[in-house]
């Protein structure tokens, strides 16, 4: 089943690999359109993504988000209504009037042709009250974020179905202690830091997974009962 590989200048074994293995397919987000079937061309999809991001991903125009929209950031997973409610409550424009994401490198995923990837390097100054679980008074501190990988997924109507981000690409950059999104901002202004691997971080992850699993079970049971009653 396995064959031995040897270096070109030695008879010693350097590694082992399958003797005959087929190519493993690339993993894709469930529901990704088949290659060549997505109706929106790359150039137009990038334009839609840029417009959506410029408008705060639903903050200025909720109609740009699909009903099934999901906000998927590290340790956070929210449906459309909860996402809009949460982000609006932060009052980011009041806390950071000069916030600039410096978004660049917008490109369509070659494997998921309905997804646009891009990078941000957030910069801002904390000059107003920030509301995130509690209220952080203005500190005057500057935020220089690390580069973060973001993506927007769309349906055939050009509505956004998924927004991912907060994933730091190089934690050595900036003053956000290697963190992205709101956690990075909090770190830069002296707030509590939710470090990956810490007990608080693990608890947040477990809580989020449990919440999603419970919701799935509840929906399955509810719709199952509904179908039984309807067909009875």
VENDAMO-V461068 format. One record per helix or strand of 2 or more residues. SS is the DSSP state (a for helix, b for strand). FROM is the first residue (numbers start at 0). LEN is the number of residues. Records with the same first field share a line. If there is no record, write none. Layout:
SS->FROM-LEN + FROM-LEN
This chain:
b->1-5 + 12-6 + 64-9 + 75-4 + 103-5 + 114-6 + 122-3 + 129-2 + 134-2 + 141-3 + 147-7 + 159-9
a->41-13 + 61-3 + 79-11 + 91-4 + 180-8 + 198-33
